[in-house]
Amino acid sequence: MKVLQLGPYPPPNGGVQTHIAALVDFLRQSGATCDVMNLNRFRRPSADGIFYPSNSVEVLAHLLSHRYDVIHLHIGGRIFLRQLGLAIACSALPKTHCVLTFHSGGYPSSEEGRSAHARSLRAFALRRFDRIIAVNSEIAAFFERLRVPPEHISLISPHAPPSVTTPSKLPLELEKFFSDHQPLLITVSLLEPEYDLALQIEAMKRVREKWPNAGLLIAGSGSLHETLRQQVDSQSFARHVLLYGDLPHAATLQAIRRADLMLRTTWYDGDAISVREGLHLGVPVIASDNGMRPEGTHLIPARDLEALVAAVDKILNSPPPRVPIASESGRNLEEVLKLYQELITSD
């Protein structure tokens, strides 16, 4: 079996990136050949079956010059026109099965999702996939509304994080930030509008009124880095909010482990792997309610400053016991492999 994953590959270590990396490792360990075409803006030299094209022409050239049994496209957040074009191009390749995972579970309730209809280009492109993996029942219903045949939709929950046993040292800047702040709040996400990081920064003013030594660590990168930097710099507590950028995954897990509280504020979101990692490490997690958070998450309404501040205050006042929540690592990956095998044997 020869498989191509199309999507973002680490770094940075966002939820979709972590899922793809785990899927690649699992497929290779299972005896499959699995390549990756990285579709984010981060570039590295291509090596070990991980390709970093510079533009869409290079992506298309690779697709035409390599034959795969399965091409698996991963989309997180919104659906862009270039992704629809890529989906149509992949579905036109002969003797190749095309699979899509749309990782943004809350998309159907967004303004863009509500405006989608069966006669749109989005619907046309989606119906060309041999199989679509829905991460929850809401997104499955969304695909059916676009008249994707129900037999082409598979409901598979996202990959859960593996056990974390190997400690990792933090960079000196982070070590100092941890030593200077108690309690310490952490968020791990892309710096993009849908993650509502401005709300967290705004909340810190209120949090620090009661917890004057509190700090907020934001790990990740994205298009809003400069905007968020300006927001932080304009605050009197600027030195207590650290926009660190990307961390290696092992260091990210170590930072989560050592934090007092983890935040995941979003306008819409899938089943974020960072949330599961926090819970798995026994760290309290506050997250916007998207209808699919794991058990144990402290839920708040999206875009609600008062609810966020109240939830932070409640947890810091009475910290829950640190009880790691077990994961079911590997089950999702096995289901994806089984799906590939079913498609190939159906020929």
NORDAJO-V84762 format. One record per run of one state. SS is the DSSP state (h for helix, s for strand, l for the rest). FROM is the first residue (numbers start at 1). TO is the last residue. If there is no record, write none. Layout:
ss/from/to
SS/FROM/TO
SS/FROM/TO
This chain:
ss/from/to
l/1/1
s/2/7
l/8/14
h/15/29
l/30/32
s/33/38
l/39/46
s/47/47
l/48/49
s/50/51
l/52/55
h/56/65
l/66/69
s/70/75
l/76/80
h/81/91
l/92/96
s/97/102
l/103/106
h/107/109
l/110/110
h/111/115
l/116/120
h/121/126
l/127/130
s/131/134
l/135/136
h/137/145
l/146/149
h/150/152
s/153/155
l/156/171
h/172/180
l/181/183
s/184/188
l/189/192
h/193/195
l/196/196
h/197/210
l/211/214
s/215/219
l/220/224
h/225/233
l/234/237
h/238/240
s/241/245
l/246/248
h/249/258
l/259/260
s/261/264
l/265/272
h/273/280
l/281/284
s/285/288
l/289/297
s/298/300
l/301/304
h/305/317
l/318/330
h/331/345
l/346/347
